[in-house]
Amino acid sequence: MVQSFKKGSASQIDASSIVYDTQKLNLWYGNHHALKNIDLQIKENEVTAIIGPSGCGKSTYIKTLNRMVELVPTVKTSGEILYRERNIFDANYGVEELRTKVGMVFQKPNPFPKSIYDNIAYGPRIHGIKSKKILDQIVEKSLRGAAIWDEVKDRLNTNAYSLSGGQQQRICIARCLAIEPDVILMDEPTSALDPISTLKVEELIQELKEDYSIIIVTHNMQQAARISDKTAFFLNGEVVEFDSTDVIFSTPEDKRTEDYISGRFG
Amino acid sequence: MVGREKFDADLNQVQSLLLDLSNTAIDTLDNSMSFLFEKDIEGALSVLENDEHINHMEEEINDRVILLIAKQQPVATDLRRLMVLVKIAADMERIGDYACNIAKETIRIGKDEHIEPIVMLEEMRVKTIKMLKQVLDAFTNENMEEAKSIAKLDDEVDEMYGHIIRTLLTAGINNPAQLSQVTQLSFVCRYLERSADHATNIAERLLYLLKGKHYELNN
């Protein structure tokens, strides 16, 4: 299903610009049918927001994109998720390979109990980079990319736990950037942050989309409206509507979308 | 968005304020025409005095809408509704201004004998007031068909306008002594025609509210 940017227009998305193509994805936790026939195309260098009430499947969906959901033992899936035209469920697709390309930032900042420097250098080191000079460069570039370099450059050896929540979250984003991913998944990345830190992360997301494709699950509808290019509204495991954020927040097609974004339920 | 019930309650209050403003503006326009026909200078003065009240009602609507947007961050139909309420309030306030302008012409004409074409303004007044009441009714009931039917009435008012202006000009040419009143009644005619245009605007705003698309009714 090709989603047009502007409702009613017939513009087609160039296949090479599609990062994720989800086709007829179904997912069950045991007997619970959590995702139902999901068809979604995620375009590169865009921010795609996923909104919906609790239990609608939005977090499950994002965790399926890097196969993290497989950590739940009772999970079963059907359908396909093509990442750069390759089905991530293929038997010969290594999950490590996928996660090198797809970084993730979680709701609660989760830095390692290590120095700021070691947090960022962790990924590159396990990928075999040993040169101090190269690691230094990666650390600086990643911290700059996450808009936190100026705040921490003079204390790279202090423990990341000593930073504020908002700074910790940007450290986690920098850690994610250090492995040079293609996609960044964000699961409610600002829900534990104060408004100013939230603003900084939102500004950062806008900058990051120049180089990365970002998929963000958010409970904050105004945040989705502010920062995303496309918005998908999930309800009871289904995608009710997926369109440009402009359309979703001004003239949504489906009454359930309008009711949800207008605070009539959820 | 938080507090849907509070939002709905506040929104209803603004809507009812708009209805008050609209009814007041329409009645004022209607009355100002009666005062013209009746050479009622006192009445015309009361129209001018009442204008501040109409202006105040519009400001009150604007202030409340600003607060609702700031505090509740509405989206989609809710947001369009608030924008439309502000715009209709401006339309109605302007109709109040036209009523004042007509009252001023009434005061200028004073107790002079009316020239004959003034009777033609009565039909135009009836049609304009009908349009305004109809569009208000369409807005209250969110009736698209009723809103669309406003376009035809506006065409009729426009036609009357052309006809009355030609008649007035002919009267002025034939009897230059009447030129002053010809000018005054031409203005009155223009104010009624503009009021009818605002009725059409309101109909277009209702369609935008309901459909999220822009409509042009008087093409």
Contacts between the chains, C-beta under 8 A, distances in Angstrom:
chain1	res1	chain2	res2	distance
A	221	B	1	7.0
A	221	B	75	7.5
A	222	B	73	5.6
A	225	B	75	6.8
A	249	B	75	4.8
A	249	B	76	6.3
A	250	B	75	7.3
A	250	B	76	5.9
A	250	B	79	7.6
A	250	B	80	7.7
A	250	B	212	6.4
A	251	B	76	6.7
A	251	B	212	3.5
A	251	B	213	7.8
A	252	B	76	6.0
A	258	B	76	5.2
A	258	B	77	6.3
A	261	B	1	7.5
A	261	B	75	5.1
A	261	B	76	6.0
A	262	B	1	6.2
A	262	B	4	7.5
A	262	B	74	7.0
A	262	B	75	6.3
A	262	B	76	6.1
A	262	B	77	7.0
A	262	B	78	5.3
A	263	B	1	3.5
A	263	B	2	6.6
A	263	B	3	7.7
A	263	B	4	4.6
A	263	B	7	7.2
A	264	B	4	5.9
